Amino acid sequence: MEALLTLWQSTGIANVTWRELLMLLVGVGLIYLAIAKRFEPLLLLPIGFGAILSNIPVAGMAGPDGMIGMIYHVGVETGIFPLLIFLGVGALTDFSALIARPSTLILGAAAQFGIFATLIGALALNLLPGFDFSLADAAAIGIIGGADGPTAIFLASRLAPDLLGAIAVAAYSYMALVPIIQPPIMRALTTKAERGVVMEQLRPVSRLERILFPLVVLFLCALLLPSAAPLIGMLTLGNLLRESGVVERLSRAAQNEIINVVTILLGLAIGSKLSGELFLTTQTLGILVLGAIAFSIGTAAGVIMGKIMCRLSGGKVNPLIGAAGVSAVPMAARVVNKVGLEENHHNFLLMHAMGPNVAGVIGSAVAAGVLLALVGP
Amino acid sequence: MDTAVADLLIEGLWLMAIGLGIVFAFLAMLVGLLVLMSKAVARWGPEETLPAMTAGGHALAPPQDDARLIAVIGAAIQTHRRRHRP
């Protein structure tokens, strides 16, 4: 009888708490979104599964001695995983559109306004009961507006590890929602004539320029903003592997094997932060709301800067491409292309939007570096 | 309103001003450097820029390959003529 009781005590049913039960449901919900709705499945599926594993009662997989807890400790606490993802992003990204028209970098800078506006928003939430965000917390929440998953995870792991789960889930779910969030804002801020602007074709970019580009970016980062060096460094290394043309094997590994392996491990590790005590709080709700606002403000700021560039260039720039300044590569550029085609069936903006789009990646990495330098530990 | 929160907000506004300033300054400088880089490459860089970018990838072949190609084609024509000579 005693043995039976002990056995009962060790089952999941006897030990489960309502929080764990709810988080198991959240995990199942994320997996459902990934499989049935195709919402960022590459990340939400492992995150959802990680959430389920971490909330299995008694097993303690997310604890310091648990499997996922150790993955988190090695990869996320140290910031290694998001940086390896950045290596892959660099190897996957073609910066030619940006090199051909460097002025689009300014659009990528404007879209970072979303990050800082959200930071203020997070601090203002402190006026409501139940919220207690420090400056570091607010900075980590703001980076959701950069629409760049790895950057958000990197910064959150440095500044606000407790909020990491909510921030990562918010960042990736809003990236999946880019095609829904952006178009209404883009249409509201531009006139029909502006949306119909046809842009000049981009000039061809030589191989030497593409090889020098990552080195120039890294050089500037080393001179001015060493705190962004981990992010920019890995991005430019990945890009140099790609463009140098002499290390095909390494470039392919960064684009496929490395980024895929790390994506699985990163997803599991983030899932472990979806534990009941950390996730089921009013703060999470606040972060989800702020994330949506961050995206919208970033998009709006990009489009407005696009309008300014349109005026200054004498109507040669289509302001829609400003919306692609919030990284979310290549989704945001595709959305720009789609909205442009609605106005003029022969106006393909995809290549023009790739410039501000990849500029957004650099912009949000720079913004992360600034935040790390100013509020970092 | 809480003075603590007000202080935090003021600090946040400062962060926003400085942060956005640095982001813009950094990217504006990058624009300048990239323009300089492109100009330098156009002036001193190797002349291989155009062939690399043509749509087919091999629309223009380098001259020495041309000469070889002509030689090969010429030899092929000669062989053909020799074989079919009555």
Interface residues (C-beta under 8 A of the other chain):
Chain A: L98 I99 P102 S103 L105 I106 G108 A109 Q112 F113 I115 F116 A117 L119 I120 L123 A124 N126 L127 L135 A138 A139 P204 V205 S206 R207 L208 E209 L212 F213 V216 V217 F219 L220 L224 L225 A359 I362 G363 V366 A367 V370 L371 L374 V375
Chain B: M1 D2 V5 L8 L9 E11 G12 L13 L15 M16 I18 G19 L20 I22 V23 F24 F26 L27 A28 M29 L30 V31 L33 L34 V35 M37 S38 V41 G45 P46 E48 T49 L50 A52 M53
